[in-house]
């Protein structure tokens, strides 16, 4: 799953740690999501989207598996 969390963070000039604190997860979780090593739960994806005031689909995108 692709995501634009790093881009969204850059727009607001916030660190992984700051985002993690806002959505109540560890910095390591944010890093793992950004590097596509971890797919967030629906609830976490919604929290991240709500924080950035965008739709989940604006941040997360399924990669083609064909």
PDB file of N, CA, C and O in Angstrom:
ATOM      1  N   UNK A   1       0.846  -1.176   0.000  1.00  0.00           N
ATOM      2  CA  UNK A   1       0.000   0.000   0.000  1.00  0.00           C
ATOM      3  C   UNK A   1       0.891   1.239   0.000  1.00  0.00           C
ATOM      4  O   UNK A   1       1.758   1.397   0.859  1.00  0.00           O
ATOM      5  N   UNK A   2       0.664   2.106  -0.968  1.00  0.00           N
ATOM      6  CA  UNK A   2       1.402   3.369  -1.045  1.00  0.00           C
ATOM      7  C   UNK A   2       0.739   4.396  -0.134  1.00  0.00           C
ATOM      8  O   UNK A   2      -0.451   4.304   0.165  1.00  0.00           O
ATOM      9  N   UNK A   3       1.525   5.370   0.300  1.00  0.00           N
ATOM     10  CA  UNK A   3       0.934   6.446   1.091  1.00  0.00           C
ATOM     11  C   UNK A   3       1.736   7.729   0.912  1.00  0.00           C
ATOM     12  O   UNK A   3       2.884   7.715   0.467  1.00  0.00           O
ATOM     13  N   UNK A   4       1.100   8.826   1.270  1.00  0.00           N
ATOM     14  CA  UNK A   4       1.733  10.148   1.137  1.00  0.00           C
ATOM     15  C   UNK A   4       1.901  10.824   2.496  1.00  0.00           C
ATOM     16  O   UNK A   4       1.889  12.051   2.591  1.00  0.00           O
ATOM     17  N   UNK A   5       2.056  10.027   3.532  1.00  0.00           N
ATOM     18  CA  UNK A   5       2.178  10.597   4.876  1.00  0.00           C
ATOM     19  C   UNK A   5       3.382  11.531   4.970  1.00  0.00           C
ATOM     20  O   UNK A   5       3.287  12.613   5.548  1.00  0.00           O
ATOM     21  N   UNK A   6       4.504  11.118   4.407  1.00  0.00           N
ATOM     22  CA  UNK A   6       5.711  11.953   4.470  1.00  0.00           C
ATOM     23  C   UNK A   6       5.465  13.310   3.812  1.00  0.00           C
ATOM     24  O   UNK A   6       5.896  14.344   4.322  1.00  0.00           O
ATOM     25  N   UNK A   7       4.775  13.294   2.684  1.00  0.00           N
ATOM     26  CA  UNK A   7       4.448  14.540   1.968  1.00  0.00           C
ATOM     27  C   UNK A   7       3.523  15.407   2.818  1.00  0.00           C
ATOM     28  O   UNK A   7       3.732  16.613   2.950  1.00  0.00           O
ATOM     29  N   UNK A   8       2.504  14.779   3.389  1.00  0.00           N
ATOM     30  CA  UNK A   8       1.561  15.519   4.238  1.00  0.00           C
ATOM     31  C   UNK A   8       2.273  16.111   5.461  1.00  0.00           C
ATOM     32  O   UNK A   8       1.987  17.238   5.866  1.00  0.00           O
ATOM     33  N   UNK A   9       3.189  15.355   6.036  1.00  0.00           N
ATOM     34  CA  UNK A   9       3.945  15.876   7.186  1.00  0.00           C
ATOM     35  C   UNK A   9       4.790  17.070   6.777  1.00  0.00           C
ATOM     36  O   UNK A   9       4.892  18.055   7.509  1.00  0.00           O
ATOM     37  N   UNK A  10       5.394  16.971   5.599  1.00  0.00           N
ATOM     38  CA  UNK A  10       6.244  18.061   5.117  1.00  0.00           C
ATOM     39  C   UNK A  10       5.432  19.340   4.911  1.00  0.00           C
ATOM     40  O   UNK A  10       5.917  20.435   5.194  1.00  0.00           O
ATOM     41  N   UNK A  11       4.208  19.208   4.423  1.00  0.00           N
ATOM     42  CA  UNK A  11       3.352  20.375   4.224  1.00  0.00           C
ATOM     43  C   UNK A  11       3.114  21.118   5.531  1.00  0.00           C
ATOM     44  O   UNK A  11       3.028  22.345   5.554  1.00  0.00           O
ATOM     45  N   UNK A  12       3.008  20.351   6.629  1.00  0.00           N
ATOM     46  CA  UNK A  12       2.758  20.959   7.942  1.00  0.00           C
ATOM     47  C   UNK A  12       4.033  21.158   8.750  1.00  0.00           C
ATOM     48  O   UNK A  12       4.011  21.698   9.856  1.00  0.00           O
ATOM     49  N   UNK A  13       5.151  20.709   8.170  1.00  0.00           N
ATOM     50  CA  UNK A  13       6.445  20.808   8.844  1.00  0.00           C
ATOM     51  C   UNK A  13       6.414  20.145  10.228  1.00  0.00           C
ATOM     52  O   UNK A  13       6.831  20.736  11.224  1.00  0.00           O
ATOM     53  N   UNK A  14       5.912  18.904  10.265  1.00  0.00           N
ATOM     54  CA  UNK A  14       5.903  18.164  11.532  1.00  0.00           C
ATOM     55  C   UNK A  14       6.719  16.879  11.394  1.00  0.00           C
ATOM     56  O   UNK A  14       6.861  16.327  10.303  1.00  0.00           O
ATOM     57  N   UNK A  15       7.237  16.428  12.502  1.00  0.00           N
ATOM     58  CA  UNK A  15       8.066  15.223  12.525  1.00  0.00           C
ATOM     59  C   UNK A  15       7.207  13.968  12.661  1.00  0.00           C
ATOM     60  O   UNK A  15       6.010  14.037  12.938  1.00  0.00           O
ATOM     61  N   UNK A  16       7.846  12.837  12.460  1.00  0.00           N
ATOM     62  CA  UNK A  16       7.163  11.563  12.697  1.00  0.00           C
ATOM     63  C   UNK A  16       6.715  11.477  14.154  1.00  0.00           C
ATOM     64  O   UNK A  16       5.623  10.987  14.442  1.00  0.00           O
ATOM     65  N   UNK A  17       7.541  11.942  15.052  1.00  0.00           N
ATOM     66  CA  UNK A  17       7.208  11.910  16.476  1.00  0.00           C
ATOM     67  C   UNK A  17       5.970  12.740  16.765  1.00  0.00           C
ATOM     68  O   UNK A  17       5.087  12.302  17.502  1.00  0.00           O
ATOM     69  N   UNK A  18       5.897  13.938  16.188  1.00  0.00           N
ATOM     70  CA  UNK A  18       4.732  14.799  16.414  1.00  0.00           C
ATOM     71  C   UNK A  18       3.453  14.164  15.883  1.00  0.00           C
ATOM     72  O   UNK A  18       2.416  14.216  16.544  1.00  0.00           O
ATOM     73  N   UNK A  19       3.517  13.565  14.697  1.00  0.00           N
ATOM     74  CA  UNK A  19       2.346  12.885  14.147  1.00  0.00           C
ATOM     75  C   UNK A  19       1.964  11.707  15.036  1.00  0.00           C
ATOM     76  O   UNK A  19       0.789  11.503  15.338  1.00  0.00           O
ATOM     77  N   UNK A  20       2.951  10.943  15.447  1.00  0.00           N
ATOM     78  CA  UNK A  20       2.702   9.781  16.301  1.00  0.00           C
ATOM     79  C   UNK A  20       1.979  10.185  17.587  1.00  0.00           C
ATOM     80  O   UNK A  20       1.037   9.516  18.012  1.00  0.00           O
ATOM     81  N   UNK A  21       2.415  11.262  18.188  1.00  0.00           N
ATOM     82  CA  UNK A  21       1.769  11.742  19.416  1.00  0.00           C
ATOM     83  C   UNK A  21       0.318  12.130  19.151  1.00  0.00           C
ATOM     84  O   UNK A  21      -0.553  11.868  19.980  1.00  0.00           O
ATOM     85  N   UNK A  22       0.054  12.745  18.017  1.00  0.00           N
ATOM     86  CA  UNK A  22      -1.298  13.198  17.691  1.00  0.00           C
ATOM     87  C   UNK A  22      -2.267  12.041  17.458  1.00  0.00           C
ATOM     88  O   UNK A  22      -3.448  12.136  17.795  1.00  0.00           O
ATOM     89  N   UNK A  23      -1.761  10.942  16.877  1.00  0.00           N
ATOM     90  CA  UNK A  23      -2.646   9.804  16.575  1.00  0.00           C
ATOM     91  C   UNK A  23      -2.449   8.647  17.552  1.00  0.00           C
ATOM     92  O   UNK A  23      -2.989   7.557  17.359  1.00  0.00           O
ATOM     93  N   UNK A  24      -1.671   8.898  18.599  1.00  0.00           N
ATOM     94  CA  UNK A  24      -1.499   7.952  19.714  1.00  0.00           C
ATOM     95  C   UNK A  24      -0.863   6.623  19.316  1.00  0.00           C
ATOM     96  O   UNK A  24      -1.340   5.554  19.696  1.00  0.00           O
ATOM     97  N   UNK A  25       0.228   6.708  18.540  1.00  0.00           N
ATOM     98  CA  UNK A  25       1.026   5.530  18.221  1.00  0.00           C
ATOM     99  C   UNK A  25       2.497   5.903  18.412  1.00  0.00           C
ATOM    100  O   UNK A  25       2.813   7.049  18.733  1.00  0.00           O
ATOM    101  N   UNK A  26       3.390   4.939  18.217  1.00  0.00           N
ATOM    102  CA  UNK A  26       4.821   5.217  18.357  1.00  0.00           C
ATOM    103  C   UNK A  26       5.384   5.820  17.075  1.00  0.00           C
ATOM    104  O   UNK A  26       4.806   5.688  15.997  1.00  0.00           O
ATOM    105  N   UNK A  27       6.518   6.479  17.219  1.00  0.00           N
ATOM    106  CA  UNK A  27       7.225   7.017  16.056  1.00  0.00           C
ATOM    107  C   UNK A  27       7.590   5.875  15.112  1.00  0.00           C
ATOM    108  O   UNK A  27       7.547   6.037  13.892  1.00  0.00           O
ATOM    109  N   UNK A  28       7.945   4.730  15.670  1.00  0.00           N
ATOM    110  CA  UNK A  28       8.309   3.571  14.859  1.00  0.00           C
ATOM    111  C   UNK A  28       7.131   3.112  13.991  1.00  0.00           C
ATOM    112  O   UNK A  28       7.327   2.676  12.856  1.00  0.00           O
ATOM    113  N   UNK A  29       5.915   3.211  14.522  1.00  0.00           N
ATOM    114  CA  UNK A  29       4.735   2.837  13.739  1.00  0.00           C
ATOM    115  C   UNK A  29       4.582   3.763  12.546  1.00  0.00           C
ATOM    116  O   UNK A  29       4.333   3.303  11.431  1.00  0.00           O
ATOM    117  N   UNK A  30       4.728   5.057  12.766  1.00  0.00           N
ATOM    118  CA  UNK A  30       4.633   6.016  11.655  1.00  0.00           C
ATOM    119  C   UNK A  30       5.716   5.730  10.622  1.00  0.00           C
ATOM    120  O   UNK A  30       5.446   5.732   9.420  1.00  0.00           O
ATOM    121  N   UNK A  31       6.925   5.487  11.080  1.00  0.00           N
ATOM    122  CA  UNK A  31       8.030   5.178  10.164  1.00  0.00           C
ATOM    123  C   UNK A  31       7.711   3.919   9.355  1.00  0.00           C
ATOM    124  O   UNK A  31       7.931   3.893   8.144  1.00  0.00           O
ATOM    125  N   UNK A  32       7.206   2.894   9.999  1.00  0.00           N
ATOM    126  CA  UNK A  32       6.886   1.636   9.317  1.00  0.00           C
ATOM    127  C   UNK A  32       5.776   1.818   8.286  1.00  0.00           C
ATOM    128  O   UNK A  32       5.806   1.198   7.223  1.00  0.00           O
ATOM    129  N   UNK A  33       4.800   2.665   8.595  1.00  0.00           N
ATOM    130  CA  UNK A  33       3.732   2.939   7.632  1.00  0.00           C
ATOM    131  C   UNK A  33       4.299   3.713   6.446  1.00  0.00           C
ATOM    132  O   UNK A  33       4.015   3.379   5.296  1.00  0.00           O
ATOM    133  N   UNK A  34       5.098   4.745   6.717  1.00  0.00           N
ATOM    134  CA  UNK A  34       5.671   5.569   5.644  1.00  0.00           C
ATOM    135  C   UNK A  34       6.526   4.746   4.691  1.00  0.00           C
ATOM    136  O   UNK A  34       6.544   5.009   3.488  1.00  0.00           O
ATOM    137  N   UNK A  35       7.233   3.756   5.218  1.00  0.00           N
ATOM    138  CA  UNK A  35       8.124   2.950   4.385  1.00  0.00           C
ATOM    139  C   UNK A  35       7.445   1.685   3.858  1.00  0.00           C
ATOM    140  O   UNK A  35       8.105   0.794   3.324  1.00  0.00           O
ATOM    141  N   UNK A  36       6.129   1.617   4.015  1.00  0.00           N
ATOM    142  CA  UNK A  36       5.306   0.516   3.497  1.00  0.00           C
ATOM    143  C   UNK A  36       5.674  -0.841   4.083  1.00  0.00           C
ATOM    144  O   UNK A  36       5.481  -1.870   3.436  1.00  0.00           O
ATOM    145  N   UNK A  37       6.196  -0.849   5.291  1.00  0.00           N
ATOM    146  CA  UNK A  37       6.474  -2.112   5.978  1.00  0.00           C
ATOM    147  C   UNK A  37       5.306  -2.545   6.850  1.00  0.00           C
ATOM    148  O   UNK A  37       5.251  -3.686   7.308  1.00  0.00           O
ATOM    149  N   UNK A  38       4.374  -1.628   7.075  1.00  0.00           N
ATOM    150  CA  UNK A  38       3.226  -1.902   7.936  1.00  0.00           C
ATOM    151  C   UNK A  38       2.003  -1.221   7.332  1.00  0.00           C
ATOM    152  O   UNK A  38       2.052  -0.053   6.948  1.00  0.00           O
ATOM    153  N   UNK A  39       0.907  -1.968   7.256  1.00  0.00           N
ATOM    154  CA  UNK A  39      -0.362  -1.412   6.775  1.00  0.00           C
ATOM    155  C   UNK A  39      -1.191  -1.078   8.008  1.00  0.00           C
ATOM    156  O   UNK A  39      -1.466  -1.957   8.825  1.00  0.00           O
ATOM    157  N   UNK A  40      -1.589   0.176   8.151  1.00  0.00           N
ATOM    158  CA  UNK A  40      -2.331   0.566   9.360  1.00  0.00           C
ATOM    159  C   UNK A  40      -3.733  -0.035   9.393  1.00  0.00           C
ATOM    160  O   UNK A  40      -4.308  -0.388   8.363  1.00  0.00           O
ATOM    161  N   UNK A  41      -4.253  -0.137  10.591  1.00  0.00           N
ATOM    162  CA  UNK A  41      -5.647  -0.557  10.739  1.00  0.00           C
ATOM    163  C   UNK A  41      -6.541   0.523  10.144  1.00  0.00           C
ATOM    164  O   UNK A  41      -6.107   1.648   9.899  1.00  0.00           O
ATOM    165  N   UNK A  42      -7.776   0.161   9.921  1.00  0.00           N
ATOM    166  CA  UNK A  42      -8.742   1.139   9.408  1.00  0.00           C
ATOM    167  C   UNK A  42      -8.858   2.315  10.360  1.00  0.00           C
ATOM    168  O   UNK A  42      -8.895   3.469   9.934  1.00  0.00           O
ATOM    169  N   UNK A  43      -8.916   2.016  11.654  1.00  0.00           N
ATOM    170  CA  UNK A  43      -9.051   3.085  12.651  1.00  0.00           C
ATOM    171  C   UNK A  43      -7.856   4.027  12.613  1.00  0.00           C
ATOM    172  O   UNK A  43      -8.030   5.244  12.679  1.00  0.00           O
ATOM    173  N   UNK A  44      -6.651   3.488  12.509  1.00  0.00           N
ATOM    174  CA  UNK A  44      -5.462   4.342  12.472  1.00  0.00           C
ATOM    175  C   UNK A  44      -5.417   5.146  11.174  1.00  0.00           C
ATOM    176  O   UNK A  44      -5.063   6.325  11.191  1.00  0.00           O
ATOM    177  N   UNK A  45      -5.766   4.529  10.065  1.00  0.00           N
ATOM    178  CA  UNK A  45      -5.795   5.259   8.790  1.00  0.00           C
ATOM    179  C   UNK A  45      -6.769   6.425   8.864  1.00  0.00           C
ATOM    180  O   UNK A  45      -6.487   7.513   8.361  1.00  0.00           O
ATOM    181  N   UNK A  46      -7.914   6.195   9.492  1.00  0.00           N
ATOM    182  CA  UNK A  46      -8.898   7.270   9.653  1.00  0.00           C
ATOM    183  C   UNK A  46      -8.369   8.381  10.562  1.00  0.00           C
ATOM    184  O   UNK A  46      -8.588   9.561  10.289  1.00  0.00           O
ATOM    185  N   UNK A  47      -7.681   8.014  11.632  1.00  0.00           N
ATOM    186  CA  UNK A  47      -7.112   9.024  12.537  1.00  0.00           C
ATOM    187  C   UNK A  47      -6.075   9.881  11.804  1.00  0.00           C
ATOM    188  O   UNK A  47      -6.038  11.101  11.964  1.00  0.00           O
ATOM    189  N   UNK A  48      -5.241   9.227  11.005  1.00  0.00           N
ATOM    190  CA  UNK A  48      -4.209   9.958  10.261  1.00  0.00           C
ATOM    191  C   UNK A  48      -4.867  10.905   9.261  1.00  0.00           C
ATOM    192  O   UNK A  48      -4.478  12.068   9.160  1.00  0.00           O
ATOM    193  N   UNK A  49      -5.849  10.419   8.531  1.00  0.00           N
ATOM    194  CA  UNK A  49      -6.556  11.265   7.562  1.00  0.00           C
ATOM    195  C   UNK A  49      -7.249  12.427   8.259  1.00  0.00           C
ATOM    196  O   UNK A  49      -7.208  13.559   7.777  1.00  0.00           O
ATOM    197  N   UNK A  50      -7.880  12.151   9.384  1.00  0.00           N
ATOM    198  CA  UNK A  50      -8.568  13.217  10.125  1.00  0.00           C
ATOM    199  C   UNK A  50      -7.565  14.270  10.595  1.00  0.00           C
ATOM    200  O   UNK A  50      -7.846  15.467  10.540  1.00  0.00           O
ATOM    201  N   UNK A  51      -6.403  13.825  11.054  1.00  0.00           N
ATOM    202  CA  UNK A  51      -5.382  14.774  11.494  1.00  0.00           C
ATOM    203  C   UNK A  51      -4.996  15.718  10.352  1.00  0.00           C
ATOM    204  O   UNK A  51      -4.871  16.927  10.552  1.00  0.00           O
ATOM    205  N   UNK A  52      -4.809  15.161   9.159  1.00  0.00           N
ATOM    206  CA  UNK A  52      -4.406  15.976   8.010  1.00  0.00           C
ATOM    207  C   UNK A  52      -5.581  16.664   7.320  1.00  0.00           C
ATOM    208  O   UNK A  52      -5.388  17.437   6.382  1.00  0.00           O
ATOM    209  N   UNK A  53      -6.809  16.380   7.788  1.00  0.00           N
ATOM    210  CA  UNK A  53      -8.020  16.983   7.228  1.00  0.00           C
ATOM    211  C   UNK A  53      -8.187  16.651   5.746  1.00  0.00           C
ATOM    212  O   UNK A  53      -8.518  17.506   4.925  1.00  0.00           O
ATOM    213  N   UNK A  54      -7.944  15.370   5.436  1.00  0.00           N
ATOM    214  CA  UNK A  54      -8.132  14.867   4.079  1.00  0.00           C
ATOM    215  C   UNK A  54      -8.854  13.517   4.153  1.00  0.00           C
ATOM    216  O   UNK A  54      -9.042  12.962   5.235  1.00  0.00           O
ATOM    217  N   UNK A  55      -9.248  13.008   3.006  1.00  0.00           N
ATOM    218  CA  UNK A  55      -9.875  11.689   2.957  1.00  0.00           C
ATOM    219  C   UNK A  55      -8.800  10.610   3.033  1.00  0.00           C
ATOM    220  O   UNK A  55      -7.657  10.837   2.638  1.00  0.00           O
ATOM    221  N   UNK A  56      -9.166   9.449   3.536  1.00  0.00           N
ATOM    222  CA  UNK A  56      -8.224   8.325   3.608  1.00  0.00           C
ATOM    223  C   UNK A  56      -7.636   8.044   2.222  1.00  0.00           C
ATOM    224  O   UNK A  56      -6.442   7.772   2.091  1.00  0.00           O
ATOM    225  N   UNK A  57      -8.482   8.112   1.195  1.00  0.00           N
ATOM    226  CA  UNK A  57      -8.033   7.837  -0.168  1.00  0.00           C
ATOM    227  C   UNK A  57      -7.016   8.858  -0.674  1.00  0.00           C
ATOM    228  O   UNK A  57      -6.292   8.588  -1.633  1.00  0.00           O
ATOM    229  N   UNK A  58      -6.958  10.021  -0.040  1.00  0.00           N
ATOM    230  CA  UNK A  58      -5.972  11.030  -0.427  1.00  0.00           C
ATOM    231  C   UNK A  58      -4.584  10.701   0.117  1.00  0.00           C
ATOM    232  O   UNK A  58      -3.584  11.238  -0.360  1.00  0.00           O
ATOM    233  N   UNK A  59      -4.525   9.821   1.112  1.00  0.00           N
ATOM    234  CA  UNK A  59      -3.250   9.457   1.730  1.00  0.00           C
ATOM    235  C   UNK A  59      -2.819   8.044   1.356  1.00  0.00           C
ATOM    236  O   UNK A  59      -1.646   7.802   1.070  1.00  0.00           O
ATOM    237  N   UNK A  60      -3.768   7.112   1.360  1.00  0.00           N
ATOM    238  CA  UNK A  60      -3.452   5.705   1.124  1.00  0.00           C
ATOM    239  C   UNK A  60      -3.983   5.239  -0.220  1.00  0.00           C
ATOM    240  O   UNK A  60      -5.097   5.576  -0.621  1.00  0.00           O
ATOM    241  N   UNK A  61      -3.154   4.450  -0.913  1.00  0.00           N
ATOM    242  CA  UNK A  61      -3.543   3.928  -2.223  1.00  0.00           C
ATOM    243  C   UNK A  61      -3.099   2.479  -2.338  1.00  0.00           C
ATOM    244  O   UNK A  61      -1.950   2.146  -2.044  1.00  0.00           O
ATOM    245  N   UNK A  62      -4.014   1.621  -2.767  1.00  0.00           N
ATOM    246  CA  UNK A  62      -3.660   0.224  -2.989  1.00  0.00           C
ATOM    247  C   UNK A  62      -2.775   0.135  -4.227  1.00  0.00           C
ATOM    248  O   UNK A  62      -3.010   0.809  -5.230  1.00  0.00           O
ATOM    249  N   UNK A  63      -1.763  -0.705  -4.133  1.00  0.00           N
ATOM    250  CA  UNK A  63      -0.905  -0.947  -5.294  1.00  0.00           C
ATOM    251  C   UNK A  63      -1.503  -2.081  -6.107  1.00  0.00           C
ATOM    252  O   UNK A  63      -2.098  -3.003  -5.548  1.00  0.00           O
ATOM    253  N   UNK A  64      -1.352  -2.018  -7.404  1.00  0.00           N
ATOM    254  CA  UNK A  64      -1.843  -3.097  -8.263  1.00  0.00           C
ATOM    255  C   UNK A  64      -1.053  -4.364  -7.962  1.00  0.00           C
ATOM    256  O   UNK A  64       0.170  -4.333  -7.829  1.00  0.00           O
ATOM    257  N   UNK A  65      -1.769  -5.469  -7.857  1.00  0.00           N
ATOM    258  CA  UNK A  65      -1.118  -6.750  -7.572  1.00  0.00           C
ATOM    259  C   UNK A  65      -1.139  -7.658  -8.785  1.00  0.00           C
ATOM    260  O   UNK A  65      -0.742  -8.820  -8.697  1.00  0.00           O
ATOM    261  N   UNK A  66      -1.597  -7.144  -9.917  1.00  0.00           N
ATOM    262  CA  UNK A  66      -1.667  -7.961 -11.142  1.00  0.00           C
ATOM    263  C   UNK A  66      -0.309  -8.181 -11.741  1.00  0.00           C
ATOM    264  O   UNK A  66      -0.189  -8.844 -12.771  1.00  0.00           O
TER     265      UNK A  66
END
